[in-house]
Amino acid sequence: MLTAQKKPSPSRPQKLPGFPQSHGSSWKVAYADFVTAMMAFFLLMWILNMVPPSVQKQLEQYFKEPDKPPQGALFSPEKHEKQLTAPLNRDEAMRYAIALRFKKIITEDPFLKESSGVSSDDVGVLLRVQNSALFAPGSAVLTEEAKRILADAIDVLKTYNLALIIRGHADATETAKGGFASDWELSGARSAAAAGYIIAAGGIDPGRIRAAAYGDSRPLVPPLTAADAARNRRVEFYFHRPDVVTNQVLY
């Protein structure tokens, strides 16, 4: 007797012999995780390849001894964190030494400590001194304190192959106390006086020194109070590489 064979349901695919049961699209999730992990791995390899060997050694030391600061790196206990820094090149070491020197001078003098500052960038080192530490009100005649500061500036120029631009800043308040017609003339006379002293007393080549006048056109802060106005009245000594003449130097 012939019997009708039962056809498989169209909604349920037949299981082929020798093949495991299908798990749908779950394999795609696993494959995506694998690709992500491989991308992260190759990205890590690329980053390690770009890191200088000295920093790699510091990283290696850190993971071996996480409680010990890396050798050759700067450690800041105030921040309570380990800082990895690459060794300084010659120019960076020079700027660092000059900045430390002026910082020491400032911190040892109570008046300068309150009225001066030191900063550096990738071109040079900036020493900022308030006018009252260098000149009498409304005057462009250097005080004895100013000559002591300029003596250190002379020594830096003799020690390092650097150029110096002296930038004078003044305002109408100071101009009214002296015989100058404007703050531009007062600031220019002061920067010129400092430049002239460095050249004469130190025997420095005049081609390495420049003096600039800015009047009150470059305030550090808005002169809303007397203290702010006093902070803006200043002379800046910017020691920079002799091959650089840019707005960064002139500003």
WORA-V463601 format. One line per field, one symbol per residue. phi: phi as a letter, one per 30 degrees, with the letter a starting at -180 (. if undefined). psi: psi as a letter, one per 40 degrees, with the letter a starting at -180 (. if undefined). burial: 1 if it has 16 or more other ideal C-beta (glycine too) atoms within 10 Angstrom, else 0. A space follows every 50 residues. Layout:
# WORA-V463601
phi = ???
psi = ???
burial = ???
This chain:
# WORA-V463601
phi = .dbddddddddbdddddicdddcicddddddddddddddddddddddddd deedddddddddddbddcdddicdccdddhbdccbdeddddddddddddd ddddddddcedddcbbabbbbdcabcccbdeddcbdeicccddddddddd dddddddddbdbcbccccbbbdddddcbccdadddddddddddddddddd dcideedccbbbcbhcdbddbeddbddddddddabcccdbdddcbbdddd d
psi = hhihihiihdehiihihehihifbedddddddddddddddddddddddde hiddddddddddddgdehihieihhgddefihhhiiiiaddddddddddd dddddddehddddeeiihiiaedahhhhhideediiheiehhiddddddd dddddddddigiihhhhhhiiddddeeafididddddddddddddddddd defihdeehihihebfegidihgdidddddddhihhhhhiheehgidddd .
burial = 00000000000000000000000000000000000000000000000000 00011001001100000011001000000001010000000001100110 11001100100100111100001111111111111001110100110011 01110110000111111111101110010100111111111111101110 01010001111111110010001000001111111111111000000010 0
